[in-house]
Amino acid sequence: RPAEPDSVLNDGDRIVMFPPVAGG
């Protein structure tokens, strides 16, 4: 799944750059 702009639901290991949400 591609990273979404406001990815509150991120893939866990995938850190999304748009809002700094730490994946884990």
C-alpha positions in Angstrom: 0.0 0.0 0.0 1.4 3.4 -0.9 1.9 5.9 1.9 -1.1 8.3 2.3 -0.7 12.1 2.9 -2.3 12.0 6.3 -1.4 8.5 7.2 -2.8 8.1 10.7 -3.1 4.4 9.7 0.5 3.7 8.6 2.0 0.3 7.9 3.9 0.0 11.2 7.4 -0.1 9.9 6.7 2.6 7.3 7.3 6.1 8.6 5.3 8.7 6.6 6.8 12.1 6.2 3.8 14.3 5.7 2.8 14.5 9.4 5.6 13.1 11.5 3.8 9.9 12.7 6.2 7.3 14.0 5.3 3.9 12.7 7.2 1.6 14.9 
